[in-house]
Amino acid sequence: MRSILTALGIIIGVGAVIATVSIGNGAKHQVEGQIANLGQNVITVFPGTTTTGGMRGGFGSSSTLTIEDAEAIEREVIGVVAVSAEVRDRQQVLANGLNWNTTVMGESPGYLSVRAWDIDSGAMFTDADVRSTAKVAVIGQTVARELYPDMDPVGQTIRIRNLPFKILGVLKSKGFSFFGSDQDDVVIVPTTSAMRRVARRQFLSSILIQAQAPEAMARIQQDVTDLLQQRRGGREPDFTVRNQLELAEAATATSKTMTALLGSIAGVSLIVGGIGIMNIMLVSVTERTREIGIRLAIGAHDRDVRLQFLIEAMILSMLGGVLGVLFGVGASQIVAAQTGMPVLISTTSITGAVIFSAFVGIVFGFYPAHKAAQLDPIDALRFE
């Protein structure tokens, strides 16, 4: 019973570390999945700031991005897989006797590749549709459900700003984004149609770029910056280029910090458990003084006694570590079942916790073991 109570500190410490790290890893994995849902290897060019007559606008207040910029990036930057010139707007759309307020996006045909998005039925519009400013559209599942509840939208007409657009396809469902918006609540039309017919604007909202590989993103980001700067004659940049890795790092930074903080707090219980082991081993040395004296008297060496008590301390701590692993895994699963939070149990955290518990046994068991080994046999035999 005393040994079990001694190991309890290690059990709680290891269990708490595994549970907190598992929950933290699960949250990090969920965020990374949501970021990946936005597309693979994506680089985005945003509008910059503007200064007019001494008045300084904030981020995105100045847009000089054009379709020609997007075409130049696709044509001249090596390693670019797809580019989409993007225009965003909100409009009230009408169809089938119903209306719905949704996001209308002007995009290039490469948008689906950039966003890793598939067509559920029908087809995407083409480059020819972009060049001809065609009145065609692809809609998301939410729009399809709200405006065409009992029919196939493909081939039907949807009115945007009272202009009829023919629906060519319906996108597969993507659900909510990392930012909490419904990605399926969207109508996508050719960029030229959005600029000239819907939003009636001269410049783009952004340019989406898909890189060939993650390791090429930094180079492509710099090449895009240099190209756009060159196209503007070297004047002060009025755009900002960001890549998906930066967004992912920023999004997961908080969860990493919280995981490290909670893990370190839980790790304190391991230290407390180690102190408990040292305490009980010191008591054990006192209680077993005659046993130690007999062993030394019949020929045991100091190292034999030292090893005996070290092994006992390690068994206590490793037993606590193994039980702590089971406790931590069970606690993680209970939290996941009760709250719906994702958990990701890694073998690294389990292995590390067990090794650390063994290390705690060695560190905190060394002093009692050394004290036992230094006992004088004569005094130990006389001890009552």
C-alpha positions in Angstrom: 0.0 0.0 0.0 2.8 2.4 0.8 4.5 1.6 -2.5 1.3 2.2 -4.4 0.7 5.5 -2.6 4.3 6.5 -3.3 3.9 5.7 -7.0 0.7 7.7 -7.2 2.6 10.9 -7.7 4.3 9.4 -10.8 1.0 7.9 -12.0 -0.8 11.3 -11.8 2.2 13.2 -13.3 2.6 10.9 -16.3 -1.1 10.6 -16.9 -1.5 14.4 -16.8 1.4 14.9 -19.2 0.0 12.4 -21.7 -3.5 13.7 -21.5 -2.6 17.4 -21.9 -0.1 16.7 -24.8 -2.7 14.4 -26.5 -5.4 17.1 -26.3 -2.9 19.8 -27.4 -1.7 17.6 -30.4 -5.3 16.9 -31.3 -6.2 20.6 -31.4 -3.1 21.4 -33.4 -3.9 18.6 -35.9 -7.4 19.9 -36.2 -6.2 23.4 -37.0 -3.7 22.1 -39.5 -6.5 20.1 -41.2 -8.6 23.2 -41.4 -5.7 25.2 -42.9 -5.1 22.4 -45.4 -8.8 22.5 -46.3 -8.1 26.0 -47.7 -5.9 24.4 -50.4 -2.5 22.9 -50.8 0.8 24.9 -51.0 -1.2 28.2 -51.4 0.5 31.6 -51.7 -1.8 34.7 -51.6 -1.2 38.2 -52.9 -3.2 40.7 -51.0 -3.7 44.5 -51.6 -1.4 46.7 -49.6 -1.9 50.2 -48.0 -2.4 53.6 -49.6 -1.5 57.2 -48.7 -3.5 59.9 -50.3 -3.1 63.6 -49.4 -1.5 62.7 -46.1 -4.2 60.3 -45.2 -2.9 56.7 -44.7 -5.2 53.8 -45.3 -4.9 50.4 -43.6 -4.1 47.0 -44.9 -6.1 46.2 -48.1 -7.2 49.8 -48.6 -5.3 50.0 -51.9 -5.7 47.4 -54.7 -3.8 47.7 -57.9 -3.8 44.0 -58.6 -4.9 43.2 -62.1 -5.7 40.1 -64.2 -2.5 40.9 -66.1 -0.6 40.5 -62.9 -2.1 37.1 -62.3 -1.3 36.0 -65.9 2.3 37.2 -65.6 2.7 35.2 -62.4 1.4 32.1 -64.1 3.5 32.7 -67.2 6.8 33.7 -65.7 7.3 32.3 -62.2 8.8 28.8 -62.2 7.1 26.1 -60.1 3.6 27.6 -60.1 0.9 25.0 -60.7 -2.2 27.1 -60.9 -3.2 30.8 -60.4 -6.6 32.3 -59.8 -7.4 36.0 -60.1 -10.0 36.6 -57.3 -12.8 39.1 -56.8 -15.0 38.9 -53.8 -18.4 40.5 -53.3 -21.7 39.8 -51.5 -24.9 39.8 -53.4 -28.6 38.8 -53.1 -29.1 36.1 -55.6 -32.5 34.8 -56.9 -33.5 31.4 -58.4 -36.5 29.1 -58.5 -38.7 31.7 -56.8 -36.3 31.9 -53.8 -33.6 34.4 -52.8 -30.4 34.1 -50.8 -27.6 36.5 -49.7 -24.3 34.8 -50.5 -20.7 35.4 -51.4 -20.2 35.9 -55.1 -16.6 35.2 -56.1 -14.9 35.9 -59.4 -12.2 33.2 -60.1 -10.1 31.7 -62.8 -10.6 28.0 -63.8 -7.5 27.1 -61.8 -9.3 28.0 -58.5 -10.4 24.5 -57.9 -6.9 23.2 -58.2 -5.6 25.9 -55.8 -8.3 25.2 -53.2 -8.2 21.4 -53.7 -11.9 21.4 -54.4 -13.8 19.0 -56.5 -17.0 19.2 -58.6 -19.9 17.1 -57.3 -21.9 17.4 -60.4 -21.6 19.2 -63.7 -18.3 21.0 -64.7 -16.2 24.1 -64.0 -16.2 27.0 -66.5 -13.2 27.3 -68.8 -10.6 29.9 -69.9 -12.8 30.6 -72.9 -15.6 31.6 -70.5 -13.3 34.0 -68.7 -12.1 35.6 -72.0 -15.7 36.0 -73.2 -17.1 37.3 -69.9 -19.6 34.5 -70.0 -22.6 34.5 -67.7 -21.9 31.1 -66.2 -21.5 30.0 -62.6 -20.6 27.1 -60.2 -22.4 27.0 -56.9 -21.7 25.6 -53.4 -23.8 23.0 -51.6 -25.4 25.6 -49.3 -26.6 27.7 -52.2 -27.8 24.6 -54.0 -29.8 23.5 -50.9 -31.3 26.9 -50.2 -32.3 27.8 -53.8 -32.9 24.3 -55.3 -34.2 22.2 -52.5 -35.9 19.6 -54.6 -34.1 19.7 -58.0 -30.8 19.5 -59.7 -29.3 23.0 -60.1 -27.1 22.1 -63.1 -28.4 23.7 -66.2 -30.7 26.0 -64.2 -30.5 29.8 -64.1 -29.4 32.0 -61.1 -29.9 35.7 -61.2 -27.1 38.0 -59.8 -27.7 41.7 -59.9 -30.7 40.7 -62.0 -28.5 39.2 -64.6 -29.1 35.5 -65.5 -26.1 33.1 -65.0 -26.3 29.5 -66.2 -25.2 27.0 -63.5 -22.6 24.7 -64.9 -21.8 22.7 -61.8 -22.2 22.1 -58.1 -19.1 21.9 -55.8 -18.6 19.2 -53.2 -19.1 20.1 -49.6 -16.2 21.6 -47.7 -17.9 22.7 -44.5 -16.8 25.6 -42.3 -13.4 27.1 -42.7 -10.7 27.8 -40.0 -12.2 31.4 -39.8 -15.7 30.1 -39.1 -17.3 30.9 -42.5 -19.4 28.5 -44.5 -17.2 27.6 -47.5 -20.2 26.0 -49.3 -22.2 29.3 -49.2 -20.7 30.6 -52.4 -21.4 31.3 -56.1 -18.3 31.3 -58.3 -18.3 33.1 -61.7 -15.5 33.9 -64.1 -13.2 36.7 -62.9 -14.0 39.0 -65.9 -17.8 38.5 -65.3 -17.5 39.4 -61.7 -15.4 42.5 -62.4 -17.5 43.9 -65.3 -21.0 42.6 -64.6 -21.3 41.9 -60.8 -18.9 43.9 -58.6 -18.1 46.5 -61.4 -14.6 47.1 -60.2 -11.3 47.6 -61.9 -8.9 45.7 -59.6 -8.8 42.3 -58.0 -9.4 41.4 -54.3 -6.4 39.0 -54.3 -4.4 36.5 -56.4 -4.3 32.9 -55.3 -1.2 30.8 -56.3 -0.6 27.1 -56.0 3.1 26.1 -55.6 4.4 22.9 -56.9 5.8 21.7 -53.6 6.0 23.0 -50.0 9.8 23.4 -50.2 9.4 25.7 -53.2 6.9 28.1 -51.5 9.6 30.5 -50.1 11.3 30.9 -53.4 8.0 31.3 -55.3 6.9 33.9 -52.7 10.0 35.9 -53.3 9.8 35.5 -57.1 6.2 36.7 -57.1 7.2 39.7 -55.0 10.1 40.6 -57.3 7.9 40.2 -60.4 5.1 42.4 -59.1 7.6 45.0 -57.9 9.2 45.0 -61.4 5.8 45.4 -63.0 5.2 48.5 -60.9 8.4 50.1 -61.9 10.2 49.7 -58.5 7.9 52.1 -56.6 6.9 51.3 -53.0 5.1 48.0 -52.8 1.3 48.3 -52.7 0.8 44.6 -52.1 1.6 41.8 -49.6 2.5 38.2 -50.4 1.8 35.6 -47.8 2.1 31.8 -47.9 0.0 29.1 -46.3 2.9 27.9 -44.0 2.9 31.3 -42.3 -0.8 31.1 -41.7 -0.5 27.6 -40.3 2.4 28.6 -38.0 0.4 31.5 -36.7 -2.7 29.4 -36.2 -0.9 26.6 -34.3 1.3 28.9 -32.3 -1.3 29.3 -29.5 -2.0 25.6 -29.2 1.7 24.8 -29.1 2.2 27.4 -26.3 -0.8 26.1 -24.3 0.4 22.5 -24.8 3.9 23.3 -23.6 2.5 25.3 -20.6 0.1 22.6 -19.5 2.6 19.9 -20.1 5.2 21.7 -17.9 2.7 22.2 -15.1 1.8 18.5 -15.3 5.5 17.7 -15.3 5.8 19.3 -11.9 3.8 16.4 -10.5 6.5 14.1 -11.7 9.1 16.0 -9.7 6.7 15.8 -6.6 6.4 12.1 -7.3 10.1 11.7 -7.4 10.5 13.5 -4.1 7.9 11.0 -2.6 10.0 8.1 -3.9 13.1 9.5 -2.3 11.2 10.0 1.0 9.9 6.5 1.1 13.3 5.0 0.1 15.0 7.0 2.9 12.4 5.5 5.3 13.1 2.1 3.8 16.8 2.4 4.4 16.1 3.2 8.1 13.7 0.3 8.5 16.0 -2.2 6.8 19.3 -1.2 8.4 19.8 -4.7 10.0 19.2 -6.3 6.6 21.8 -4.0 5.0 24.2 -4.8 7.8 23.8 -8.6 7.3 24.3 -8.3 3.5 27.5 -6.3 4.0 28.7 -8.7 6.7 28.5 -11.7 4.5 30.4 -10.2 1.6 28.1 -7.8 -0.3 29.9 -4.8 -1.7 28.8 -1.2 -1.5 27.8 -1.2 -5.1 25.5 -4.3 -4.5 23.5 -2.4 -1.9 23.5 0.7 -3.9 22.2 -1.2 -7.0 19.5 -2.9 -4.9 18.0 0.3 -3.7 18.3 2.0 -7.1 16.5 -0.9 -8.7 13.7 -0.6 -6.2 13.4 3.1 -6.8 13.3 2.5 -10.6 10.7 -0.2 -10.3 8.5 2.1 -8.3 8.8 4.9 -10.7 8.5 2.8 -13.9 5.5 1.0 -12.5 4.0 4.4 -11.8 5.0 5.4 -15.4 3.2 2.5 -17.0 0.1 2.9 -14.9 0.3 6.7 -15.6 0.3 5.9 -19.4 -2.9 3.9 -19.0 -4.4 6.6 -16.9 -3.4 9.4 -19.4 -4.7 7.5 -22.5 -8.0 6.7 -20.7 -8.4 10.3 -19.5 -7.8 11.5 -23.1 -10.5 9.3 -24.5 -12.9 10.3 -21.8 -12.3 14.0 -22.6 -12.7 13.3 -26.3 -16.0 11.4 -25.7 -17.5 14.0 -23.3 -16.5 17.2 -25.0 -16.0 16.2 -28.7 -12.5 17.7 -28.6 -10.0 15.8 -30.9 -7.1 14.0 -29.2 -4.0 12.7 -30.8 -2.0 10.3 -28.7 1.6 10.1 -29.8 4.0 7.2 -29.1 6.7 9.9 -28.6 4.9 11.3 -25.5 4.3 7.9 -24.1 7.9 6.8 -24.6 9.2 10.1 -23.2 7.0 9.9 -20.2 8.1 6.3 -19.3 11.8 7.2 -19.8 11.4 10.3 -17.7 9.7 8.4 -14.9 12.7 5.9 -14.9 15.1 8.9 -14.9 13.1 10.3 -11.9 13.6 7.0 -10.1 17.4 7.0 -10.7 17.8 10.7 -9.7 15.7 10.6 -6.5 16.7 7.0 -5.6 20.4 7.7 -5.8 20.7 9.5 -2.4 18.9 6.8 -0.4 20.8 4.1 -2.2 24.1 5.8 -1.6 23.2 6.3 2.1 22.4 2.6 2.4 25.7 1.6 0.8 27.7 3.8 3.2 26.3 2.2 6.4 28.9 0.6 8.6 28.2 -3.2 9.0 28.8 -3.3 12.7 26.5 -0.3 13.4 23.9 -1.7 11.1 23.9 -5.1 12.9 23.5 -3.4 16.3 20.6 -1.2 15.0 17.2 -1.9 16.6 
